[in-house]
Amino acid sequence: MRPELLNPLFAEITALKGVGPGLAKPLERLGLARVVDVAFHLPTGWIDRVPRDELDMADVGRVIAITLTPVSYKMSGSARAPARVQAVDAHGNYVSLVFFGGSSGWAKKLLPLNEQRWVSGRLDQYGQELQIVHPEVSETADGGGREAVYPLSEGITSKRIAGFVEQAIERAPELPEWIEPSLKARHGWPEWKAALARIHVDPADAKARERLAYDEIFANQLALLLVRGEARAKRGRPLAGDGRLRDRLQLPYAPTGAQARTIREIEGDMAQSQPMLRLLQGDVGSGKTLVATMALLIAAEAGAQGAMLAPTEILARQHFETLTRTLSGLGVNVAILTGRDKGRAREATLMGLADGSIDILVGTHAIFQEGVAYKDLGLVVVDEQHRFGVAERLMLQSKAKVPPHLLVMTATPIPRTLQLATHGEMDVSRLDEMPPGRQPIETSVIAEDRLGQIVEALGRHLDSGKQAYWVCPLVEESEKTDMAAAEARAAELQARFGGRIGLVHGRMKGPEKDAVMARFASGELGVLVATTVIEVGVDVPNATLIVIEHADRFGLAQLHQLRGRVGRGGGRSHCILLRGDRLSETSRARLALMRDTTDGFVIAERDLELRGAGELLGTRQSGEMQFRLAAPEMLQSLMVAANADARLLVDQDRGLGTPRGQAARLALYLFERDAAVGLLRSG
């Protein structure tokens, strides 16, 4: 139950004066549904409005604030033509105030002739005259100064957001301090509420921003440590395999040293009564699936059931087919369950889980839905599932008699900073070497005006008997973007290569998508045109070329995942990154890095350095938890301190019963990590 002290912050946004149902919708598009969302809607920048009493050409390009008197209107009858208001300053200098979008009536109301108004905006030069486009106007002078700039939605101005923020902060209570006193003093951080108020008034206040970022990171670290502590406190079930299944497994190659080491670590974890919580990091193609298979066989040897959770149906079905093929002849019963499975097939699977005749279940989130009961669930493997947090962990535990062992796999190598941020409670294994025969993928960055040459090269590639992927960012053409759509590109390639071209995208129904994938995997199709639905899990060894259009618009982590779709056989593979004409410095750096290295761990570290706030390691693509107040660069600088501070607090006060512990409980609720509060115990 959330403490009453915080209730004013967690009220619906309509509790703020001036927010009715009509305005609530555009605010919700910004993610602002509650008062606390408004308080945490931090400015992305600021405008310094320079106060002036006279217009001056030297101020062109600056945002100024000045008293002006409107003297004439220049209005056109056309709604497309701008409305212009001629105004003069106190010294008789003229400026044109310009409004677009058929706003002549509104401009006259805002700026009545011969009445002074305080006007602010960017001063520009148009021909020989000065002008301000869409100025802000008020009847009284506000003195200029610094104004926060917020992320906006249609119909909402920064000034209006600032008014709502002011109300939200008024509702915020004074909270007791949860930061260790000497740490707070050393950094010179203000109190929590003071920091929140200051960052909205002066977005350049580094100490205020740093304090708020630290609070969010600290609450996250504390929650992860409490989850870890709860797992350590609970007794699970030791699962000691006898090797009878693993010894009979026929592998095409010997495991790498990294795989063998990781399997030993997992075997040691599973033999303990304390439930395993292990993160397995492995670059694309490093052999995570073999490690997961061995873990599932250990569970089967010990007489327990294993479950493997995949993020997409495509990947779930691929895992199912791989496990079925690999474990053929061992007497291990593997089943699959996704949202698509209905009727008798689903009922048979549910009965097999309940009576224990199914040893391993593969599927999407459907495997943990209500009504899915296991006879003896001992191990869960989670593949590429970034949103598997505290709440999901508790749901998973409810499916087993005792907490099951947990192995989480990711093919996106995670820098230590983000590892602490998202998986801080887990032991970590790294697959840092590739299986024999894997060759580096040759990567080229090519301008899009050479598209014709790429298509010709694709033809030669197909004639040699090889297959290829062609990745496009959108499903349909959009008037607002010039990105090639997958459907349009597939049609163009079909006109050139005929029936050898297939298309998959996220809007296709499961059976339809599976049918195309099966045709590509069998070699019937030579080119698979796709959106990023193929980002994880698709495995076709004969596909040795991937073309990624508008590669400059993808994040590094996603590009690395896409590139990993090729190079899965023994031959040389190629990745072509098609770039646009106008590249930012960041985009250039990303593409250069992709060209120069295939090391996912190097890419992950560089990705963290290059990305701006709100783009944390591909979170927008993957759905990973985003920090609202802590930008990536702050994660790097504050994470270790927050982790150490949270550990110190938990070591000294496991139940969070001391005054500082009680304050930390409030922080968990404030930053919505309160699922961890239910795990608290005294002692």
TIZA-611988 format. One record per residue: y negated, x, z of N, C-alpha, C, CB in turn. Coordinates in steps of 0.05 Angstrom, whole numbers, plus 5000, padded with zeros to 4 digits. Each point is the difference from the previous one (the first is absolute). Glycine has a CB too. Layout:
YXZYXZYXZYXZ...
This chain:
502450175000497649835000497550185000502549635025495750334956497650164998498249955024500349994950498650225062498149965023497649824992501550455018497749375000497849824995497450154993502149675031497650574980497750164995499550044970500750235044501449784940499850064972499849744983502550425008497949355004500149754984497549964983502849815036494750244974497749964983500150164974497349915041504050334959500250164976502149894981498550405026503549474985502249904983499749714992502950345022494749554982499449734991499850004969497649895043502949874946499749974971497150074991503649645000496150454976497350094990498049775000502350344972498749415027498249775000498649965027502949794966497950375054498650005026497350134998504450015023495150154956497450124996498149814988502250444994495349565016498049834990499450054971498049985046502049814937499450034972502550034982495850215014506649794999502450024984501549735000500450505011499449364967501449744997502450044982495749755007505750044987502450024983499450124973501849605024495950344964499450104974499650305000497849574990501050545031499550295001502550155010495149915008506649955007502350135011501950104978499749705040500450164937501850094979499350274988500749524990496750525001499450274990500250225022497049784967502550155058500450195021502950075004495949825023505849994974502950055002501050184978500649565022498150424954500750194978499450285008499149644967499150415051499450265010501850085024495349944985506549885022501750055023498749925027502150364974495849485024498549935025500749715007496250324988505949645028500849745008499449945030503650034966495950195049499449975029497550165007504949935010494150025013497650155009500550305001498549605027503950484983500650285002500150144972502649905042498249954938500050114973497250074991504149734989494050105019497250054993499050255015499249504992501450515034499150235016501150274989499849705040502750294949501350244989499550044970503449955036494949884952499350034972497850214998501349514990499450745010498150225003498450044974503050215034494549884968498550064976501250234985495949855023503950154950501050224984497850194993503449704981494150245026497850174994497449885011502450184959495449925032497549905009497850054980501450075047496549784955497650044984497750065018501749684964496950545030497550065015497749894985502050435019496749364992497749874987497550155009502449554997496350594984497650165007497649825000502050414979496649565044497749835001497650134985501549825045497250024939497750104984497849795001503150264969494449845029497749814997498850014972499050065049502250124934499050024972502350084982495450135016504649744960502050064980499450284988500749514990501550645005499650284991502350074981497450135043502049984934502150084981501950205013496849934962502350225058501750205013502349875015496050305004503849445001502149865015502149874982496749925036503150124938501949884981502850105007496549974963505449855040502750075008500549965029500050324964497949645052500349965029499949705006497950455010503349495013499849725011497550005018505149914997492949934996497649995016499649725012497950354970500349645050499349755012496949995000504249975029494649824961497150004995499049715000500350434974497149535035498749744999498849964972499050025050501849764937499049944973498949714999503450334980494849635000499049734996500649914971496350085033505349714963500749904974497449894986504749895015494950184960497649914986500649844975497750405018504749634970500649844976503049994996495650134979505249665005502849974993500450044970500749685038501650454954500850014973502849894998497150414991503049335004502649865000500749924971499249835047503350204946501049924973501549745003500250484984499949364995501649755001502950054999496349784978504650475014502850064998501250085027499350154953503149745053501350065025501050295000501449535005498950594972500950284999497850205004503649854969493950075025497850195002499250035029498449884954500750365055499250045027497449865007502450435000497349495025497449905010498550245012502049535010495450494983498450225009497649905016501550274961498049865062497749935016498350255001502549655028495050334962498150235002498750005028499249994950500850245063498950025027498450265002503849735019494350275000498350245004500250085029496949864963502750415042499950105027497149985010504050314992495549805032497449985012497950164985502249945044498750244938498250174985499749914971501250385030500049394963499749894973502050114980495349955010506850194999502050104982502149784994499350475018501549514957501849784992502950095001496449824971505349985034502950034999501249734990500050365037502249664948501349764990502549955017498250074953502049705060502449925016501849834982497350025044505150084951501749884979502549875012498450354968502149405022502349855009501649914976497649855042505050214958501849924978501649755008500350484984500849394996501849775005498649745003502950315022495049644963498749745000498949925027503049864965495750345049498949955027497049955001503850275016495049624962497149975000499049825022500150084950501249705054499149825021500250125028501549624972500750535032500450135026497950225004504949894998494550264980498050225002497349895007502650264966496649515022497449885007499849915029499649854952502750045058500049915028499950245019502749604986498750615006500150245017497350155000504950034990493749974988497650164997497749824989502850414991496049425027497849844991497550174994501749625028496850304951497750164991498050035022500849844954498050405047497850075018500749995029497049824965505650185042500850025028501650265005500149495003499050665016501350265005502949965009495550205012506249984978502850015008500950295004500949574975500950465044501250275005502450024981498550025049501450184933502050034979501450275003497449704969505350295028501450265000502150004978499250055050501350194940502050044978499650264987500249514993501550554987499850254986497849994979505050085008493250114994497750024981501050154975496649995038503149884939500950124975497749994980504849865008495450294970498050004979501349894975497750405020501049404968500949874976497850024979503149685025497250504956497850064981497850135016501349614971496350275028497750115014499449865026498250124956503549685052499549855024502150055022497749654972501450315052501850015023501349735004497250365022505349644987501349755005502050035023499449864952501249915061502149985021501849774992497050205037505549854958501949794992501349875025500950244956499049505045501149845022499250125027503949874971493550135035499150115026500749815022496350244977503749875048500249835023497249935009504550215015495149544992497349905006499949865027499149954951498950115065499649855025497049965005504350205019495049614998497249945005498750205018501049524993500650615024498950205019501250274995499349635034499250584972501050274996502050075022495650134979506650015012502050085020500050315004502849614987495350525000499650295005501950184984498549875044503250024939501850174985502250115017496250124970504550135027502150125016502749994987497449885040504650174976502850024990501349735001500350475016501149464962501449754998502950054993495849754987506150135028502850044994500849864974500950035050501050094936501149894975503049945005496650254970504149505026502849915007501649944974498349815044504350204958501749884978499449714999503650345006495949554969499149734997501849834983495450175005504349574997501449814983497849844986504149975030496649894948498049864985498549805017502950054960494449965038498449815014499250095028502149654973498750595035499450095028498550264998504149775019493650254994498550255000500550175025496549764973502850495026500350185023498449905023500850384970496849515024498349905022501349765015495950154974505549695010501449775013502350095016498649714962502950495028502250115015499050125026502550104958495250045040498850135024499449795021498150374971500949395021499549795019502549915014496149864972506150115013502549925013501050225018501149724960498650535032500950225017498550005026501050274959496449685040498449995025501149795019495950154974504849625016501249795017502750095011497649654973504050485010502750095008499850205023501749924954496450265044499750215021499049875026499150354965499249455033499149865024502349875014495649914978506550005007502349885013501950205011499549634968500350635024501850205009499550075030500250194953501949825063499650065028499750305005502749595012496250485011500150285009502950055009495050015014506250204976502850055007500350265016501449764958500550255060500450245016501050234982501149735040498450524968500650234983502950075000495450175010505749864965502850084998500350294991501149544989496750605003500250284992500050185025497749894956503950315044500150205022497150115003505050114992493949895032497150065004499250274989500249725041501450494964499150274990499950014970501950215042500049654945500149994970497549864990505050005000494349785012497649854992497550165003502349575013497550575010497650175005499950234981500249875048502050254946500150234982499049934972503850195026496849574965499249924974497249865000504849954988494249985035497449875001500049724989497950454997504449415007500249734989498749795017504250144979494549665009498849785016502149815010495850044973503449765043501849795009500949844975497849975046504449884957501249864978498049804987504550055021494349774996498349804989497450124988501949675033497150544981497650134990500650134973498550095047503950034950500750124974500149794978502550365024498649414982500349794981497249904991504549865020493750114999497349914993498550214984499949725042500450534965498550214987500950044971499450225045503249764950500950064973499049794980504150215019495349554990498949804982497050034996503649695015495050425005497250054998499450254984499249765044502450454962499750264986502750104991496050115028504849814948502750084990500450304998500049584975497850585027500350294999500650125027496850004962503549845059500550105027502950095002496549695019503950584978502750114999501549965026498350344967500449695056501349975026501149725004497050365019501449444973500849725003502549954982495349865012504550234964502249954981502650145009496749964962502950295048502350155010501349875024497850424983500549475035501149875024501749764992496050155027503049694955501549764992502650074986495649754996504350464987502450084986502150105020497350134960501750025060501950115021501349775015497250415004501349385003501149785014502349874985495549925021504150044953502149874984502550174998496449764974503150505021502350194998501450025027497650264964500949755058501350025027501749755005496150285016502949484978501549765005502650004983495749755010504150354965502450024983502050195012497249894960501950345048501850205012501349905025497250364980501249515037501149895025502249794994495550085023504049754958502049804993502650134990496349674988503550534995502350144989501650135023497650074956501050055063501350145022501449805018496650364998502249405006501349805016502649904987495549875018504450104955502449924986502250215003497249754967502050505031501950225003501150005028497550274966500749705054501049995028501949785005495750205013503849574975501849775004502750064987496149685000503950444977502550074986501650205017497949924955500750275057501350205017501149885026497050364980501649445030500849875025502449824996495350025015505049874961502249824995502650154993496749654984505450245025502650124992501049864975501150115048499650054932501149894976503050045000495850094975505449935002502950044998500550264985500849504999500650695014500750254986501949934977499450275043500049844934501749974976500950274991497649584986504950495022501150264993502149964978499150185047500349914929501949974978502250215002496449814972505950135017502250195001500450144974502249715033496150244947500150144974502049894980498650395026503049414981502249914983498949894973502749905040495049974960498849904976498550224985499749545021498750614993498450214987501750214987496449925033505950144980501750214988501249914973501150155047499249594949501249904975497949954978503649795028493950254979497849954981500150214978497249795036502850124939500050184977497250044990504749854987494150385018497250054992500050184975498449955048499650004934499850164976499050285005499249594974499650465049499050265007500050035030497150024958502850235052499950045029497249945009503550364997496249535028497449945011498350265002501949605025495550374972498250235004500050075029497149874961501850375045499850085028498349805016500450484986497449425002498349815014501449745005496050204978505749715003501549755004502050045022499449884952502150345047502050065021498750015028502850254966494949885036498650025025499249735010498450464988500549384994499049735008502449825009496150054968506149965017502349845008501050085028501349964951498650305055500850085027498149895021502050424981495449585013498149905019500449705005496750344984503949514994500449715003502649955015497649924957504550245037502649965013499650055030502550144959496050075048499450055028498549785014500050484989498049414997498549775011501749765005496050174976505749775004501649755002502250025021499049924952501750325056502050045020498949955028502450324970495049655033498749975026499949705007497350424993502549525033499649725008497249914996503650065034494550134963497349934994499749944970498350295039500549484953499949944971498450214985500349515012500850564965498650194982497449874988504450224989493549935011497649934985499250244984498449675037502450334938499650254983498749934974504050215022494049954970498749974974501150224982495849815021505250114956501050194980498150024977504749895013494050344985498150054978501550164978496049995031503849914945501250164978498549944975504549995022494850224963498649974975501749844981497550435007501349474972501549854979502350174990495849754987506650145014502450154990501250195018498049954957501250065069501150205018502649925013495450135009505549624986502749925009500049845026501650394978496449445027499949845024502349805000495050065003505749834974502049794999502750105010497649794962503150465032502550125010500050025030500550264957497249825054499850025029500349735013496950394995501849404993500349735011502949904998495249914986506150164992502849924996501850125022499349974951500250285056501650135021499549875027499750434974497849505031499349875025501449735002495650235001504549624977501349745000503050035003496449824970504850395019502850055004500750085029500250144952498050005061500450075028500249745016497550434996500749384998500049745015502749864994494949964997506050044978502549864992502450135014497949874956502150405045502250145013500149935030499550374967498249575045499949935028500549705005496850385007503749474971500749725003497649825002503950145022493749964970497649835001499149944972498650215043499549604954498949924974497450154995502149555004497350504971497550124992498449824981502150465006495349554996498349854982497950184987500649585028498950384946498050164986497949824988503550354989494049705020497849834992498450144978499849795047499850074931498450114978497549834995504250194979493649935011497549854997499949804977497850395020503949664959500049824977502849934993495850214983504549575002502649914992501350204980498549525007499950594975501050204981501350235015496549884967502150225053501150235015502449925017495450205002504549565010502349905015502549994983496949745030502950154946502349984982501050274991498449544985499750645011500850274992501650145022496050034970503049945055501450125023502849885002495650075024504549664972502649865002502050124980497649585016501550454959501750104979500850295005497849694968500350475042500650285006502150025023495450134985504249725036501950015023502749894991496249955032503949844953502549884991501650214984497949545000500750594982501250204983500950255016497249844961501150265056500550245016502349965020495350134995504849635017502049955021502549864989496349965033503950024941502449884988502550145009497249864960504849985048502650115009500150085029500550164954497349825061500050075028500749775018496650354990503549404999500549775016497649915016504750155003492949934988497549915014498949774984499150475017500449314997499049754987497050005000504149755014494750274962497050004997499249744988499950504995498049375017498949754990497050024996503749745023495150074963497149994995499049735008500350344963497249655047498749755007497050034995503549895035495549954946497149994994499149715000500350434972497249525024498949735000501149844976495950175022505249974958501149864977502849895005497350304971504149815048502749925005500149735014501550485002499849324985500149735010502849895001495449924982505049855029502549854997502450145012498149794960504150185025502650105011500050305003502249624978496550535004500050295002498650085026499950054949497949825057498550075025501749925024495649934977505749845022501649915023502350205005498849524990502550574988502250195003499050265013502349804960495350295032498950255012499549965029498050124956500849655051499349955028502649995017495849754986506350135004502549985014501250285004500849534982499050634997501150275001498650185021501349964952496049995050498550155021500849915028496250054967504149695036500649895026502850075010496949634990505150384991502750065009500750304998501349554985496750615005500450295000501550114976500049975048500749864933501450104976498250154981503149625005494250344997498150164985499250245016498349594975502150655015499350255014497150084996504750144996494349834979497350094994498649774984501450494999496249445010498449804986497550134989501849635030497750334944497650104987498249764993502450414982495049615021498349784992497150055005503849705008494750094987497149995006499749895028498749944951498849975056499549905027501849765007495350154995506049734985501849785005502250075020499149834954501650435048502250085017499449975030501450324965496049635041499249965029498949725005499150495003501249344977499049735004501649845021498450004953500449795057501449835019502549884985495749895025506550104989502449904988501950224991497549594986501550655013501750234992500950135026497550084956505149905049501250105025502150214994499149565023500850664992501950224996502050005023496550284976505949795019502050025021499450245018503549784971495850455016499550255016498350194984504549945023492950004976498150174985499450265016497949594978502850645010499650255014498050184988504649965014494850024960498150184987498449844979503150395007494349674992498349894979498650234986499349575026500950434947498650194984497749854985504250294994493449815009497749874987498950194979498849745042501250174933499250174978497249924989504950074988493250115013497449964989498749745011501450244959499049715066498949755011497850075020504449754993493150274998497950115016499049815022498750274961501849475035499049815019502049945022497149814964504850375040502149955020498950105027503850044965494649795048498750085024501349895025495850024974502649965047501049925027501349724999496550295022502149524966501049724999502649994985495349835002504950314975502550004985502250145015497450004958501950215057502050145017501249815020497650434993500749415020501049825020501849784987495950095028503349824948501649804986502750114993495849804981504350455010502450144993501950015025497650264964501349825058501650035025501349745008497050365014501749414979501149745008502649944984495449845011505150314967502449954984502550155010497049934961502650245060502250165010500449955030499150354964503449705045500649965028498450205017504649834988495350425002498350215012498250114978503650115035494250024972498250104979501650184980496149985032503749974942501450164980498650274995501749584979499850605010498850254991498349944975503950285019493949874977498149954978499450254985498049625026502350374948499350224982498049894979504550245007493049874993498049914981499650224980497749725035502550214939499850204979497449964984505050034997493850194994497749984983500150224979497249795037502250134938499850204978497250104996503949784978494250125039497350104999499750195023498249584979501950685016499750205022497449945015502650344974497549675052497849925017498850255014502049545006495450524991498850215015500349955030496750084962503350135054500549975028498049805013501850475002495749544989498049825011500949714997496450334989504449594987500849734995502749945011497350004959504450205044502649975013499549905029502150364970496149775043499349925027498849725001499250485012499249464967498649744999501949774997496150234981506049805002501649774993502950015011497349974959503650275047502850035010500150185025501749934953496250065063499750195022502249995020495349964994506249825007502149975020502750104990497649615019502550494957502650074988500550304999499749594973502950485029500850274993499950024969503050055042496750194948499650034971501950204988495249895006506050044972501750184984498750024972504349885026495850364963498950054973502150114981495550095021504749784956501650114979498150174982503349605001496750655004498050184987501350184978497349995042505049934948501150144977501449794982500750435027499449644947501149814980502950064995495449974979506149825014502850044991500150184976501349555019501050584977500250184976499849854974502950305027495849834954499749884973497449854996504949955000493750005022497449864997497950204989501149675038497650274940498050174989497249895004503350164966494750015038497349905003499149844976498950405028499649394977499049834978497550124989502149585021497950464953497650114987497949784997502750344975494949715035497949795001497650094983501549855046497649974937497750054983497949785004502950234966494549855034497849815002498749994972499250105050500849674938499149974972498049774998504450184983493549865002497949804996501149764985496550365000502649405006501049764988499449984970499549785044498650374946499449994972502250134983495150005011506950125002502350124986502449825002498250465010501349284995502249815004501949994976497049735029501950284947501650004976502050224999496249794976503050455033501850235000502249965020496250304986503149575037502049955021502149814989496650075036502649724950501949814988501850144980496749625007502250564977501750154981502150175015496250004966502950135055501850175017502149825012496350335009503049434999501949815012502249944980496449805029502850164945502049954979502050234997496649734977502450515024501850244998501950015024496550254974502449685050501649995025502349804997495950145027503549624963502049804997502150084979496749655012502450484967501950094979502050215010496449914966502850235055501850205012502049885019496450334996503549405007501949865017499249975029503450184971494149905035499049985028498449745004499950505003499649435023498549765006497450075015504349755003494050064999497350055012499049755014499150334964499149735056498449795013497150024989502950025042495849754957497249994993498649815021500950094949497550035068498949855022497149924995503150255031496349494974497349894997499249875027500649924950496850095057499249905026499849705002497650425005502049434973499649715001502149854985495150085005505249665001501849834985498749884976502449905043495150014960498549874978497450144995502349565010496650404966497350114994498049855018501350124953496750035056497949885016497350064987502850055042495449764959497450044988498450215015500049524985500850535041498450185016501150295000498949615028503250444957501050275000501150074972501149965049498950304945501050084974502850115002495450104985505949865038502750115004502049854982498950125047502850044940502049884982502049845017499550374967501149395025501849835015502950054991496549655006505350315012502950064994500949824977500850135047498449624953500949814979498950094973500349635033497250444966498850094975501250264990495749775013504850425005501250254992502849964990497150245033504449594981502849944991500049894972501449925048496749894946499949884974499350204978498549575021499750624985499350214981502450184995495249985015506250105006502350184996502349864987498650255041501749494964502149844986499549994970500749735042496750254951499349994971500750274987496249685010503850535005500650274989503050065002495450155013505949785010502850085004502049775002498150395024501049374972501849775000501249935026501050124954501649805046501349905024500750205020501749654972497650605024500650215020498150005024502050274964496049555036497949995021500649775019496650214968503449855058500349795020497549995018505050064999494749725016497649975017500949885027497149934959501950205063500449885026497350015015504950145002494549655013497650005017500549825024497050084961501349935059500449865025500149704999497950385020501049504958499949714998502649884989495050034995506750144995502549904989501949915022499550314961502249505034501949915020502250205002499049524990502350495033502050205007502250034979499149915046502349884946502250034980499050114973502349625022495350294970498850094975499450305001498149544992500850555031499450285004502550175000495849865026506250044989502650145002501350034973500549835046499349974937501350014974498750224983501049515002496450514998498650214985500850285011496149684990503950345037500750265012502850084993496949905038504949904961502850064993500250104971501649665033496950224949500150094972498950284997499449524986498550555031498950264999502050215011495349815004505950125019501950185013502450054982498549835045502349974939502450034983499350164974501849575019495650474976499350144976499349824976502850375016497549374988499449824978497150004993503849715015494550335005497150024996499250305002499249545019499050544963499250285000497550055017501950044955496349765047497550035015499749765018497850264963501549795062499449795019497150015006504650025021493949784969497249975006499849855026498650004950499950105069500149885027497350035014504950105002494849735018497850055020501250175022497649564989501150475033501050175021502349885015495550195005505749604985502449885012502350215000498649544985501250664997502150214999499450235018501049864953496950125064499150235016502250125017495549805001506250035011502150115017502749904989496950015040505150174962502849914998501349994973498849765038499850234940501349984974501350274993496749634985505850375008501550254995501549994974500450075050498450054929501350014973499950304991498649514988503550645016500050284994499250074971503550055034497149774946499350064972497149974994504649864988493850025031497149974996498750265008500249495009498850664971498950265006497050034992504550184993494249595002497250004993498749765013500850234956496949815057498449785011497150044991503149945040495749854949497249994992498649825019501050104951496949995062498549845020497149964989502950175039496549594953497249954990498149985023501949764960495650325034497849995020500950135026498249584979503150655019501050145023497850065021503650194971494049835019497750075018499449775019498150294965503149475030499449775018502249965020497549794963504550385038502149995020499550205022503349844965497850115058499950205021502150214996498349665032501350574981501950224997502849925009496350325007504049555015502649935011501549824979498350035048500249784940501349824982500750154974497449625020500950554970500750164977502550175004495150024988505150095036502350175006502649835000497050315027502849454985502349815000500849934971498549825045499550114939500649934972501350234985496149675001502850565002501150244986502950045008495450214999505349725025502750035010502149834987498050135042501149684940501949844985501550174979497249595008501750644984501350174981500950255014497249824962504350355024501050245012502449955018495550184999505949604996502349925017502750084988497349635018502650504958502450104987499850315000500549584971501150545011500050295000498050134980504749975013494349874969498250114979497150025009503149824966495350305016497150025005498749734997499950474984498149475034498649754999497050054998503749785027494950024963497150024995498549765011500950284959496849775052498249795009497350044986502449965046496749834941497450014986498149825014502250104956495650015055497949855014497749954980501450205045498349564946497849934982497549945017503249824964494650325030497649975015497849874984501350405027496749484987497749894987498050214993500749585025497050334963498050194992498250095023500049794955499450035063498150065022501650035026496349744977503950505032501550065024498250095022504050114973496449795052498650105023501350275007498949545017499750625000501050265008502749965015495350185003504849615013502549945015502349954981497349825038502250024941502149934981500950264985498149544995500050634998500750254987501850175018495749994974503650025052501550165018502849895004495850135024504549614977502649875003501850064976498049645027501050334949501650044976500750294997497849614978500450575029500650294999502250075019495250104987504849785037502150065020502749904989496649965038503449804950502549894990501150184977498449535012499850584973500950184978501150265011496549804970502450305052500650275010502350015019495350104994505549685019502250015019501749745000497250315029505349724977501849775004500949985029501550034952497350145065500750005029498749775014500550504999501049305009498949765012498650065026503549744979497450465036498750065026497250124995504550085021495250094959497450114993498249774990502050454987499049374997498549784989499049825023502650024957499249935062499349825022497750115017504749845001495450425004497850135016497449994984503350305023496849754952497650004983498949714997501650424975500349405023499249714998498349925023504249904975496550185049498549935024497250124998504349985027495450264962497450124998498249874980502150435013499249484964498449894978499249715003502350324972499349525043499449725001497749935018504849914991493749885002497849915016500949795020496850104963501449815054500649805020501249754987496350175029505849724983501249764989502150054979495849775010504750494984502050054979502250185012496649964964504150005061501850175015502750034987497549875041503050364945502650074989501449774986500450335036498149544946501349794984500549745015502050364975496549605047500649765016499549754984498850255041499249764941499549754985502349934982495250115001506450094990502349934983502349935018498450304964502049855057502549975015499949805022500950474990496849455019499849815021500250135028501949674969497950595033500150135026497749905017502250404980498249625046497949925019497450164994503549875035494349994963497550144996498550005027499849864951498850365054498150015022497449894991502350405020496549434996497449874992497750185007502049565007498150595015497750155009500350304995499349655034503250454962500550284998500550084970502050005047496150144942500350104973502050234999495349874989505950194988502150214999499150275012501749784959495850305035499250265011499849995030497450094958502249685054500049985029502850005011495749744998506250154987502850025009500750295003501149574977498150595004500750295001498850135025500250014950497349935056498650145022500649885027496550114968504349645034500349875026502949945008495549814992506350194989502749905006501450175021500349844953499650425046501450175019499049955028500850344965496549645038498849955026500849735011496150294988503949504995500849735008502949995008496549814970505250335015502850015007500550135027501150014951497550215054500350155025498949835024499650444976498249425019498849845021501849765007495450144985505749734994501849785005502650095015498249774958502850465035502450115013499450065030501650204957496049915048499350065028499849745016497450414984501449395004499849745014502749885006495649934978506250075002502749885004501650165020499949834953499850445046501550175019499149945029500550354965496949615039498949955027500249715009496950384991503149444990499849715007501649844980495550075021507249944980501749874981499549704998503450355009495949525013499649725000497149914994503749975031494550234965497249954995498849825022500750054951499850035074499149845023497550115014504749875006494650394989497650125011497549884986502650435012495149625000497549904986499850094971497850005044502850264950499950084972502249874984498050445015504449534997502249864987499349724993503250295024495549574995499249724994497949994977500949885049497350324951498150014978501450054973496550185032505649994969501550064976501549754990500550475015500449365003501249744992498049844984502950005041494649994968497949864985499750124972497649895043502550374955499850134974502349914981497750405022504749584989502349914984499549724989503050285028495949544989499449734991497650004980501749825044496350344962497650014983500750084972497250105040504650114957500750104974502649894990497550425011503449365001502249844991502650164998496849714976503750465044502550135003501449885025498350434978501149325027500949885025503049935001495549815004505950224973502949965002501250215019500149824952498550415050501050215018499649935030499050334964499149495042499549935028502549875012495149944990506449914994502449875010502250195007498849624972500950645020502050205006499550155026500750054951497049895061499250155024501849945024495349994984505250215031501549975025498850195021504349874974496150075050498950175021501750255003498049605023500850604989501650245006499850214979503149725026
